[in-house]
Amino acid sequence: MEHTTDEARLEQLGQFLRTRRERLKPETLGFQNDGRRRTPGLRRSEVAMLAGVSVDWYTWLEQGRNIQVSGQVLDSIAKALRLDGSERKHLYLLATKQLPADVLHSQRTEVSETLQHMLDRLSYCPAIVTDVRWNVVAWNLAACAVVGDYRVMPEQERNMVWRAFTSPYLRQLLRGKWEEHARMRLAQFRASYGTYAGDPWWEEFIAKLSAESLLFREWWARHEVLPVSEGSKRYFHPEAGELVLEHITLQVSDAPGLQVMVNTPIGLTEEKIKALIEDLKGNTDLKR
């Protein structure tokens, strides 16, 4: 008889807990190792004591029984078993099928050197990194050359939603597609907002942009939501003319709050972006 998905997951949870328990040395955690232990590592009763749960409850968990478990208790078990960050996430996924709240709602904005290096290596592909608030926190020169020079842009204008509704340059770049773009960006922002409703930053940002843009205020009230998607776009650059790109969004695995947006040039667009980058390198005062 085949296991159901949940049965297999809970069986894996029990095996994972057991292996983490068996790797620990009792003496390093204040328990006597009198040589009469039948298996290596800690006993279930010792893990239960360290985690502040009953022996029966922990035993049921390790046996893969379908019992209710809270994040607080899982964190206590993770601490008792000395789990590292990756192991803690694995524990949560096996026990609850979702990541810990602090990981899931991470607002990390630091971009690693490796990620920045990847952006820079995408020489002629405009690429940016955004955080959960839709702030652009990293970019490459191709992005600066096409959509605006983030190097000299005021911080507030580096927010993609703010810019969608307030930037004359972006309207020029998108022409007849501006409204579609602005609605899409707003719907994506609304989807993100669901997790942070009531948060002071989000409420203040929405109030400011509502005062700045009548269209934002009207459309915000419609509660439209959209996921981040992939596809194609056309820009009408004031110097380079028409640019055709395909775009895709990727999530940073160890920082769920960060996403990478990459635009791949199609046809002659790559040569046009090359020329724009060369012009940009000699013009540090460009603001859009």
C-alpha positions, 0 to 999 in steps of 0.5 A: 500500500502506497503512502499518502503524501502527508504520511510520507512527509511525516515519516521523513520528519520522524527520521530527520528528528531521529538522526539529528538526535543521534548525532548529539553527544549527551555529555556536551549537553549536561547529560551523563553518558554511562555507557548503557545507552542502546543508541548513540546520541540523546534519548527522546526524554532528554530532547523533550526536557531541553525543548520543554515538551512532554516525552509522549508528545515528542515521541509522537512527533518522532514517530510521525504521528499527525499532531498539531505543532506550533512554530514556538514548539518547533523553534524549541526543538530546533534549539534543543537539537542544535539545528542550523538555519537550513536544518531549521527550515527543513524541520518546518517544511516537514512539520508544517509544509511552510517556512518559518515566519521570520524566513518567509517574511524576511525583509533582508535587503543586503545583496551578496557580492556573488549576487552583484557579480552575477548582475554585472556579468549580465552585461547587456541584460538590464537586471535589478534586485528588489526587496519585499517593498518593491525597492530596487536594492541592486542593479547593473549598468544595463538597467541604468542605461535603459530604465534610469540611472539608479546610481544617482536616483533618490531613494524614494524614486528607486521604489518601482511602484512609486516610480510607475506612477510618478516618473515622466521618463517611465511614461515616455519609455512605455508610451501606450503601454504605461497604463498596463504597466502601472496597473500590473505593478500596483496589483503585484504591490497589492499582493505583497501588501497582504502579508504586511497590512497595517505595517507602518512603512506600508501604510505611510507609503500608500498614503504618500503615493495616494496623495501624489497620484490620483490614479494610484488612489483610484486603482488602489481601492479596486483591490486587484492582485497579480503574481510576478510574471514573465513575458516580453516588453517594448521600451521606446528609449529617447536615444536608442529608439525601440528596445525589445526584451523578454523578462523573467523574475527569480527569487533568491533562495536564501533570502525570500524577500529578494527577487531578481528581475532580468530583461534579455534583449531580443534582436538588435536591442543588444547592440543598442544597449551596448551603445547606451552603456558606453554613453552612460559610463561617461555621464554620471549626471544622468537622472531619470 
